[in-house]
Amino acid sequence: MLPVTYSMSVSLDGFIAGPDSDISWTAPDAELFRFHIEQTRHIAVHLCGRSLYEAMLVWETAEQTMSDEAELEFARIWRPIPKVVFSRTLKSVEGNARLATDDIATEVRRLRDQPGEGEVSIGGAGLAAAAIAEDLIDEYRLFVNPIILGAGTPYFTPLANSLDLRLIESRTVGSKVIYLRYQRTR
């Protein structure tokens, strides 16, 4: 069974995006970007909402718009990963992506039972909130940035019940980001 992970950059006060959806503060330095590349190698399938899907489309044409070798390496890893996009407005998607045909719980259960290695990765706070409500996430990975935003999109939405987690990894990555990896205790 493939584990389900939720991984995002987060401000010190718990937001993945600031007011007006600003994520400019999440731009990684070279060491953090290398860490993201290595983590991406372990993704078997990625689930995301419309906004994150559209933000990640830049990697579909990286060879035409980018010259940095690390960015091109990320694009070569990212493009073949199957993506499942949850959207009420999109009629079609590009690249190795498909629109979700079922609810989050059904899609995740089907995907985590597929043969192979890697993980089911969930990106985006809204989609993650739905997965958390269904108790589908096995690991939470936070890249804590030294910024206080005061408002924005929270990493966690309000929960009906608390979650018991166990810290399984922590480290400083790059010049300023703390990586925290928590596993759900059941």
Stockholm file with secondary structure:
# STOCKHOLM 1.0

chainA/1-186         MLPVTYSMSVSLDGFIAGPDSDISWTAPDAELFRFHIEQTRHIAVHLCGRSLYEAMLVWETAEQTMSDEAELEFARIWRPIPKVVFSRTLKSVEGNARLATDDIATEVRRLRDQPGEGEVSIGGAGLAAAAIAEDLIDEYRLFVNPIILGAGTPYFTPLANSLDLRLIESRTVGSKVIYLRYQRTR
#=GR chainA/1-186 SS CCCEEEEEEEETTSEEECGGGCCGGGCCCHHHHHHHHHHHTTEEEEEEEHHHHHHHGGGGGHHHHCCCHHHHHHHHHHTTSCEEEECSSCSCCCSSEEECCSCHHHHHHHHHTSSSSSEEEEESHHHHHHHHHTTCCSEEEEEEESCCCSSSEESSCCCSSCCCEEEEEEEEETTTEEEEEEEECC
#=GC SS_cons         CCCEEEEEEEETTSEEECGGGCCGGGCCCHHHHHHHHHHHTTEEEEEEEHHHHHHHGGGGGHHHHCCCHHHHHHHHHHTTSCEEEECSSCSCCCSSEEECCSCHHHHHHHHHTSSSSSEEEEESHHHHHHHHHTTCCSEEEEEEESCCCSSSEESSCCCSSCCCEEEEEEEEETTTEEEEEEEECC
//
